Amino acid sequence: MEIASILKDIEYQDKQPAIKVLLNTPAVKEIRISFKKGQEMKAHQAGYPIVVAVIEGCIDFGVDQQRYILDKGMLIALDANVSHDLKAEEDSIVRLSLNKLDSIERVQQVVK
């Protein structure tokens, strides 16, 4: 059993979103991404389906050629290999749910 809090010990970075692995179980990986207003993750793809949940703030979320404004409490699910990008419209906290086969290192590379 693992227990984590998405809202405790939040850290932000000046130049890029901050990534923290909350849970890494045999079934799933849960990651918190903390954005300062204006920070972004450039267009990228995941090799497996993902779910993104906005816990706090507001995210401008691009999928292919469409833009979606995701406010606090909203979720979006993407199939594998769908190009997407994120930009924080305000300080924001995002929960990223990864397939167990996906790589935490892949996510860390996207923010660099």
Secondary structure, 3 states (H helix, E strand, C coil): CCCCCCCCCCCCCCCCCEEEEEEECCCEEEEEEEECCCCEEEEECCCCCEEEEEEECEEEEEECCEEEEEECCCEEEECCCCCEEEEECCCEEEEEEEECCCCHHHHHHHHC
